[in-house]
Amino acid sequence: MTKKIFILVALVNILTFSSFKGQSQTLTDAIRLMQGEQFDNAKKAFKTVITKEPRNGDGYFYFGQCYLYSFIVDSLSYSLDEVADSAYFYYKKGTESDQLNPLNYTGLGKIELLKKNATAAKTHFDKAISLLPSKTNKNSEISKAKQALTYAKIAEAYAQVTPSQMKESYASLQLAQAYAIPDPAIYIITGDIYLEDGDATNAILNYKKAQELLPNSPLAKIKIGNIYVRGRNLKAAIPYFEEAQAIDPNFAPVYREMGELYIKSGSNEKAKENFSKFLELSNKNIAARIKYIYALFLCKDYNNVLIQINEVFATDNSSIILNRLAGYSYFETTKYEDAKKSMDIFFKKTKADRIISSDYAYYGRIQSKLGSDSLAIESFYKAIAKDTTNYDLLTETANILTKQKRNNEAIVLFNKKINAGKASAIDYYYLSKIYYNLYLPIAGTKDYQKIDSLVAKCTDYLTKADTLCGSFLAEQPTSMQGLQRRAQIKAGLDPDFKSGLAVPFYNKVLEKAQSDSVKYSKEILDSYEYLGWYYYTSATNYPLSKTYYNRIMAIDPKSVKAKKALELLKAKGQ
């Protein structure tokens, strides 16, 4: 499955909003367990349903829905491929056990869309429609409510999985609406489709209609709240989640939603409170426990993450995802050996297609901290390959490459980020530093200025370094590291001190240093040294040169360079 499909499926809640009319109490209970995100219990309940009512296609359909919904809620523990295969299995069983029930064909069609088999999807959708009452199928006993829901589920599938085919989605939606069935499920699906099409206003109107039809359900309120979360208007979302809590204070998912909202707003304590309540109401099932632990990780409560994971592992160490979170958290708490052990277990247990970019990135950081920069670079390259849109990884990798003197590779990565328009100010500084450091060993070569090729190479390195450092200072004009670096670059471009190219830049360093002369004592000494020598050799302003060298002696009385310079000045009568 492509990353785009993952995102699209996760954006829209596939949960069927239903008043459960015409369904057995056992099926109603199973659906409520699914809605409450108690997936292990829900699956057991669905198995009971299809055992007791093997000819009831609805049981198979909602069982398939349960698998897809479990992925949306917990994509950390489940893969889309795995849940899609399980959902397909039950949809297929449903078509075999209840051949006249159209819902399972809509499920099969949706799975085919996820697999990018549009033709096969349409075949299943057409089959579902063929089972509905029509001029050629007058004997069909399917209720109008289920007819409407069938068209709505087809519309939903197109909107969720292939939003580029909104025309097909709206066509099916109109057919569903034509029945004028007061079913909240239809209004929820309609709202979802409008939302996927970017029409939040009509989405909210339909969610409100669903709420009116089923006032004792919190789902519509949650959906409206999520619209504001998507729009990053978190304050506007809170009242809807609170209303959902008031409708059903024991409905666990709303506390998860609130927790995620507070994580986004940076209110970590409130986030943890809501996730703790979510865990309590979920009877501490493993899926909820993992969500709670992941929330703690997002709240940067790494020590608590490890406490919770170790409690789980004391009785059950089968959760692969917890090894991942343990590895991450051990790293964040500087326990690098433990971090490596956890990640090694994770890589050993997990399938290759379940490894994500951050797994390799964290592993690379761990390897670097343990002194294996070469191995770390390999891991970072794997992380980049897994997620080419994470440009921060380019910076991390380039910096380790720089440590390893693999400058050409580092330059390639920094330029890739710059060319993509994703570079931050510090990236320009880092790349500038690389070019300056490439210049230094050549400049240290005896009489390099007599060799034209070396002079040209130094000029090239310094010119690039100067441009990049200038870009950094354009965004960070008061940065001492930037001011100091650019002054040094300018000095390199004027090796014989003829033009005094670096003078104004060292003066800027001294201006900045006035804010904290103790903190910037090294930068002050470097500036005085340059200016003192410039005024001695090129400007022939011996009094001013003497002033700078005396300032050096005042700060560092043992300075050999200053002492020698003052001796030379004394010989000049100063």
C-alpha positions in Angstrom: 0.0 0.0 0.0 1.2 3.5 -0.7 1.8 6.1 2.0 -0.9 8.2 0.4 -3.5 5.5 0.9 -2.5 5.2 4.6 -3.1 8.8 5.1 -6.4 8.9 3.2 -7.8 6.0 5.1 -6.7 7.4 8.5 -8.3 10.8 7.7 -11.8 9.5 7.5 -13.4 7.4 10.2 -14.8 4.2 8.5 -16.9 3.4 11.6 -20.5 2.8 10.7 -22.7 5.1 12.7 -25.9 3.1 13.3 -28.9 3.0 15.5 -28.7 -0.8 15.0 -32.3 -1.2 14.0 -33.2 -4.7 12.9 -30.0 -6.2 14.3 -29.7 -8.8 17.0 -28.7 -7.7 20.5 -25.5 -9.8 20.2 -24.5 -8.0 17.0 -25.4 -4.7 18.5 -23.1 -5.5 21.5 -20.3 -6.4 19.2 -20.6 -3.2 17.2 -20.6 -1.2 20.5 -17.4 -2.9 21.6 -15.9 -2.0 18.2 -17.0 1.6 18.6 -15.5 1.6 22.1 -12.2 0.4 20.6 -12.2 -2.8 22.6 -11.1 -4.8 19.5 -10.1 -8.0 21.1 -13.5 -8.3 22.8 -15.2 -7.1 19.7 -13.7 -9.8 17.6 -14.7 -12.4 20.1 -18.2 -11.0 20.0 -18.4 -11.1 16.2 -17.2 -14.7 16.2 -20.1 -15.5 18.5 -22.5 -13.7 16.2 -21.4 -15.6 13.1 -21.4 -18.8 15.0 -25.0 -18.3 16.2 -26.2 -16.7 13.0 -24.0 -18.1 10.2 -26.5 -16.9 7.5 -26.6 -13.3 8.7 -24.3 -11.4 6.3 -24.4 -8.3 8.5 -22.3 -10.0 11.1 -19.5 -10.7 8.6 -19.7 -7.2 7.2 -19.2 -5.5 10.6 -16.5 -8.0 11.5 -14.6 -6.8 8.4 -15.3 -3.2 9.4 -13.8 -4.0 12.8 -10.5 -5.0 11.3 -10.2 -1.9 9.2 -11.2 0.4 12.1 -8.6 -1.2 14.3 -5.9 -0.1 11.9 -7.2 3.5 11.8 -7.2 3.7 15.6 -3.9 1.9 16.1 -1.8 1.9 13.0 1.3 1.3 15.2 0.2 -2.2 16.1 -1.6 -3.1 12.9 -0.5 -2.9 9.2 -3.0 -2.0 6.5 -2.1 -5.1 4.5 -2.8 -7.4 7.4 -6.2 -5.8 8.4 -7.2 -5.6 4.8 -6.6 -9.3 4.3 -8.6 -10.1 7.4 -11.4 -7.8 6.4 -11.5 -9.3 2.9 -11.7 -12.8 4.4 -14.9 -12.0 6.4 -16.4 -9.9 3.6 -15.9 -12.9 1.3 -17.3 -15.3 3.9 -20.3 -13.0 4.1 -21.0 -13.2 0.4 -20.9 -17.0 0.6 -23.0 -17.3 3.7 -25.6 -14.7 2.8 -25.5 -14.4 -1.0 -28.2 -11.8 -1.2 -26.7 -9.3 1.3 -25.2 -6.4 -0.7 -23.1 -5.0 2.2 -20.3 -7.5 2.0 -19.8 -6.8 -1.7 -19.3 -3.1 -0.9 -16.6 -4.2 1.6 -14.9 -6.3 -1.1 -15.0 -3.4 -3.5 -13.4 -1.1 -0.9 -10.6 -3.6 -0.3 -9.9 -3.8 -4.1 -9.7 0.0 -4.2 -7.1 -0.1 -1.4 -5.2 -2.6 -3.6 -5.6 -0.2 -6.6 -7.8 -2.7 -8.5 -10.4 -0.2 -9.7 -11.9 -2.6 -12.2 -12.3 -5.4 -9.6 -13.8 -2.9 -7.2 -16.4 -1.8 -9.6 -17.3 -5.4 -10.3 -18.1 -5.9 -6.6 -20.0 -2.6 -6.3 -22.1 -3.6 -9.4 -22.8 -6.9 -7.8 -24.0 -5.2 -4.6 -26.3 -3.0 -6.7 -27.6 -5.9 -8.7 -29.0 -7.4 -5.5 -31.2 -4.4 -4.8 -34.8 -4.3 -5.9 -35.2 -3.2 -9.5 -37.2 -3.9 -12.7 -35.0 -6.9 -13.3 -34.9 -8.0 -9.7 -38.4 -7.6 -8.4 -38.2 -10.4 -5.9 -35.5 -8.7 -3.8 -36.6 -8.3 -0.2 -33.8 -5.9 0.8 -35.2 -3.1 2.9 -35.0 0.5 1.7 -32.8 1.3 4.6 -30.2 -1.3 3.5 -30.6 -0.2 -0.1 -29.7 3.4 0.9 -26.8 2.2 3.1 -25.5 0.1 0.2 -25.2 3.1 -2.0 -23.8 5.1 0.9 -21.0 2.6 1.5 -20.0 2.6 -2.1 -19.9 6.4 -2.0 -17.8 6.2 1.2 -15.4 3.8 -0.4 -14.6 6.0 -3.3 -14.3 9.1 -1.2 -12.0 7.5 1.4 -9.7 5.5 -0.8 -9.8 7.3 -4.2 -10.8 10.9 -3.5 -9.8 11.7 -7.1 -13.0 9.9 -8.0 -15.4 12.1 -6.1 -17.7 12.1 -9.1 -18.5 8.4 -8.6 -18.7 9.1 -4.9 -21.3 11.8 -5.2 -23.3 9.8 -7.8 -23.7 6.9 -5.4 -24.4 9.3 -2.5 -27.3 10.9 -4.5 -28.8 7.5 -5.0 -28.5 6.8 -1.2 -30.1 10.1 -0.4 -33.0 9.6 -2.8 -34.5 7.0 -0.4 -34.9 9.8 2.2 -34.2 7.3 5.0 -33.7 9.0 8.4 -30.6 6.9 9.1 -27.8 8.7 11.0 -25.3 6.4 9.2 -26.2 8.1 5.9 -25.7 11.5 7.3 -22.4 10.6 8.8 -21.2 9.1 5.6 -22.4 12.2 3.7 -20.5 14.4 6.2 -17.4 12.3 5.7 -17.6 12.7 1.9 -18.1 16.5 2.1 -15.2 16.7 4.5 -12.9 14.7 2.2 -13.9 17.1 -0.6 -12.9 20.1 1.5 -16.4 21.2 2.4 -16.4 21.5 6.2 -19.6 23.5 6.3 -21.8 20.8 4.7 -19.9 18.2 6.7 -20.9 19.8 10.0 -24.5 20.2 8.8 -24.8 16.5 8.1 -23.1 15.5 11.3 -25.6 17.7 13.2 -28.5 15.9 11.5 -27.0 12.6 12.5 -26.8 13.9 16.1 -30.5 14.9 16.0 -31.5 11.4 14.9 -29.4 9.7 17.5 -28.8 12.1 20.4 -27.6 9.5 22.8 -24.5 8.8 20.7 -21.3 10.9 21.0 -19.9 10.0 17.6 -21.2 13.0 15.6 -19.9 15.4 18.2 -16.5 13.8 18.0 -16.5 14.2 14.2 -17.4 17.9 14.4 -14.6 18.3 17.0 -12.2 16.6 14.7 -13.0 19.1 11.9 -11.7 21.9 14.1 -8.7 19.8 15.0 -7.9 19.3 11.4 -8.2 23.1 10.9 -5.9 23.6 13.9 -8.5 25.5 15.8 -8.0 23.4 18.9 -10.0 25.7 21.2 -13.0 25.4 19.0 -12.8 21.6 19.1 -12.8 21.2 22.9 -16.5 22.1 23.5 -17.6 19.3 21.1 -15.4 16.7 22.7 -16.7 17.8 26.1 -20.3 17.5 24.9 -19.5 14.0 23.6 -18.2 13.2 27.1 -21.4 14.6 28.6 -23.5 12.4 26.3 -21.6 9.2 27.3 -19.0 9.7 30.0 -18.0 6.0 29.6 -17.2 6.2 25.9 -13.5 5.6 25.8 -12.6 7.0 22.4 -13.6 10.5 23.2 -10.9 10.6 25.9 -8.4 9.4 23.4 -9.5 12.2 21.1 -9.1 14.8 23.8 -5.7 13.4 24.7 -4.5 13.7 21.2 -5.8 17.3 21.0 -4.0 18.2 24.2 -0.8 16.7 22.8 -1.1 18.9 19.7 -1.6 21.9 21.9 1.4 21.1 24.1 -0.7 20.5 27.2 1.0 17.3 28.2 -0.5 16.9 31.7 -4.0 17.2 30.4 -3.2 14.8 27.6 -1.9 12.2 30.0 -5.0 12.6 32.2 -7.3 11.9 29.2 -5.3 9.0 28.0 -5.3 7.5 31.5 -9.1 7.7 31.5 -9.2 6.2 28.1 -7.1 3.3 29.3 -9.3 2.8 32.3 -12.5 2.8 30.3 -11.0 0.4 27.8 -10.5 -2.2 30.5 -6.7 -1.8 29.9 -6.8 -4.0 26.8 -3.5 -4.2 25.0 -4.5 -1.9 22.1 -5.5 0.8 24.6 -2.4 0.2 26.7 -0.2 0.7 23.6 -2.0 3.9 22.7 -1.5 5.1 26.3 2.2 4.3 26.2 2.6 6.0 22.8 0.8 9.1 24.2 3.3 9.1 27.1 6.1 9.0 24.5 4.6 11.9 22.6 4.4 13.8 25.9 8.1 13.1 26.3 7.5 11.2 29.6 10.1 8.6 28.6 10.7 7.2 32.1 7.0 6.5 32.5 7.0 4.9 29.0 9.6 2.5 30.2 7.8 1.7 33.4 4.6 0.9 31.6 6.4 -1.2 28.9 8.2 -3.2 31.6 5.0 -3.8 33.4 3.5 -5.2 30.1 6.6 -7.3 29.4 6.4 -8.8 32.8 3.4 -10.9 31.7 3.5 -10.6 27.9 6.4 -9.6 25.7 4.8 -10.4 22.4 4.1 -6.7 21.4 6.6 -5.8 18.8 5.6 -2.1 18.8 6.5 -1.8 22.5 10.1 -2.9 21.7 10.2 0.0 19.3 9.0 2.5 21.9 11.3 1.0 24.5 14.3 1.6 22.1 13.3 5.1 21.4 12.7 5.9 25.1 15.9 4.3 26.3 17.7 6.5 23.8 16.0 9.6 25.1 17.0 8.7 28.6 20.6 8.2 27.5 20.6 4.4 28.2 22.1 3.6 24.8 23.1 0.0 25.4 19.5 -0.8 26.5 18.2 1.2 23.5 20.3 -0.9 21.2 19.1 -4.2 22.8 15.4 -3.1 22.4 15.9 -2.1 18.8 17.7 -5.3 17.9 14.8 -7.3 19.3 12.4 -5.1 17.3 14.3 -5.5 14.1 14.5 -9.3 14.6 10.8 -9.7 15.3 9.2 -7.2 12.9 8.6 -7.7 9.2 10.6 -5.6 6.8 7.6 -3.7 5.5 6.6 -2.7 9.0 9.9 -0.9 9.7 9.5 2.8 9.4 11.9 5.6 8.8 12.2 6.7 12.4 13.2 3.1 13.4 16.4 3.4 11.3 16.9 7.0 12.4 16.8 6.2 16.1 19.0 3.2 15.5 21.5 5.4 13.7 21.5 7.9 16.7 22.0 5.0 19.1 24.9 3.6 17.0 26.5 7.1 16.9 26.2 7.5 20.6 27.9 4.1 21.1 30.8 5.3 18.9 29.8 3.5 15.6 29.4 6.5 13.3 30.0 4.4 10.1 27.2 2.1 11.0 25.1 5.0 12.0 25.5 6.5 8.6 24.2 3.3 7.0 21.1 3.4 9.2 20.5 7.1 8.4 20.7 6.4 4.7 18.0 3.6 5.2 15.9 6.1 7.1 16.2 8.6 4.3 15.2 6.0 1.7 12.1 5.1 3.8 11.0 8.7 4.0 12.3 11.1 1.4 10.1 13.9 2.7 11.9 14.1 6.1 14.5 16.7 5.3 15.7 16.9 8.9 17.2 13.5 8.4 19.5 14.9 5.7 20.9 17.3 8.3 21.5 14.6 10.9 23.1 12.4 8.3 25.3 15.1 6.8 26.6 16.1 10.3 27.7 12.6 11.0 29.3 12.4 7.6 31.1 15.6 8.4 32.5 14.0 11.6 33.7 11.1 9.5 35.4 13.5 7.0 33.1 12.3 4.3 32.6 15.9 3.3 31.5 15.4 -0.3 28.6 13.2 0.7 27.6 15.7 3.4 27.7 18.5 0.8 25.4 16.5 -1.5 22.8 16.1 1.3 22.9 19.7 2.4 22.5 20.8 -1.3 19.6 18.4 -1.7 17.8 20.1 1.2 18.6 23.6 -0.1 17.5 22.8 -3.6 14.2 21.4 -2.2 13.6 24.7 -0.4 13.6 23.0 2.9 16.8 24.2 4.4 16.8 26.1 7.7 19.3 28.8 8.6 21.5 26.4 10.5 21.8 24.2 7.4 23.5 27.1 5.6 25.9 27.5 8.5 26.8 23.8 8.6 27.5 23.7 4.9 29.5 26.9 5.1 31.5 25.3 7.9 32.3 22.3 5.7 33.7 24.5 2.9 35.7 26.5 5.4 37.1 23.4 6.9 38.1 22.1 3.5 40.0 25.4 3.0 42.0 25.2 6.3 44.3 22.2 5.5 45.2 23.7 2.1 45.8 27.1 3.7 48.1 25.4 6.2 50.2 24.0 3.3 53.6 25.7 3.0 53.6 28.4 0.3 50.2 27.3 -1.1 49.7 30.8 -2.5 52.5 30.0 -5.0 50.5 27.2 -6.6 47.7 28.5 -8.8 45.5 25.3 -8.5 45.6 25.5 -4.7 44.8 29.2 -4.7 41.9 28.6 -7.0 40.6 25.7 -4.8 40.9 27.9 -1.7 39.1 30.7 -3.4 36.3 28.4 -4.5 35.8 26.9 -1.0 35.9 30.3 0.7 33.5 32.0 -1.8 31.0 29.2 -1.3 31.5 29.4 2.5 31.0 33.2 2.4 27.8 33.0 0.4 26.3 30.3 2.7 27.4 32.1 5.9 25.8 35.3 4.5 22.5 33.4 4.0 22.7 32.1 7.6 23.3 35.6 8.9 20.4 37.0 6.9 18.1 34.9 9.1 20.3 35.0 12.3 22.0 38.4 12.1 23.1 38.4 15.8 24.5 34.9 15.8 28.0 35.0 17.3 29.0 31.8 15.6 27.9 33.2 12.2 29.6 36.6 12.7 32.8 34.9 13.8 32.8 32.4 11.0 32.2 35.1 8.3 35.0 37.2 9.7 37.3 34.2 9.4 36.1 33.5 5.9 36.8 37.1 4.9 40.2 36.9 6.4 40.9 33.8 4.3 39.8 35.7 1.2 42.4 38.3 2.0 45.4 36.2 3.1 48.0 39.0 2.7 45.8 41.6 4.6 46.0 44.0 1.7 42.4 45.0 1.5 41.3 44.6 5.1 38.3 42.6 3.8 37.6 41.2 7.3 38.0 44.4 9.3 34.3 45.4 9.3 33.3 41.8 10.1 35.6 41.5 13.1 34.3 44.9 14.3 30.7 43.3 14.2 32.1 40.5 16.3 33.3 43.0 18.8 30.0 44.8 18.8 28.2 41.5 19.6 30.8 40.6 22.2 30.0 43.7 24.3 26.8 42.0 25.5 28.9 39.5 27.4 32.7 40.0 27.4 33.3 37.0 29.6 31.3 34.6 27.4 32.8 35.9 24.2 36.4 36.3 25.5 37.8 33.9 22.8 36.0 35.8 20.0 37.3 39.1 21.4 40.9 37.8 21.4 40.6 36.5 17.9 39.3 39.9 16.7 41.9 41.9 18.5 44.6 39.6 17.0 43.4 40.1 13.5 42.9 43.8 13.8 46.2 44.3 15.5 48.1 42.5 12.7 46.2 44.2 10.0 46.9 47.7 11.3 50.6 46.7 11.7 51.2 45.1 8.3 48.8 46.9 5.8 47.4 50.0 7.3 50.7 50.9 9.0 48.7 52.4 11.8 51.2 51.4 14.6 49.4 53.2 17.4 46.1 51.5 16.7 47.9 48.2 16.3 49.5 48.7 19.7 46.2 49.4 21.2 44.7 46.1 20.1 47.8 44.1 21.3 47.7 45.8 24.7 44.0 44.8 25.0 45.0 41.2 24.3 47.6 41.4 27.1 45.0 42.8 29.4 42.9 39.7 28.9 45.7 37.2 28.4 49.0 38.4 29.9 50.7 35.2 28.7 49.9 35.7 25.0 53.1 34.9 23.0 51.8 36.5 19.8 50.9 39.7 21.5 54.2 39.9 23.3 56.1 39.4 20.0 53.9 42.0 18.2 54.5 44.6 20.9 58.3 43.9 20.6 58.1 44.6 16.9 56.0 47.8 17.6 58.6 48.9 20.1 61.3 48.5 17.5 59.2 50.8 15.3 59.3 53.4 18.1 55.9 52.6 19.5 
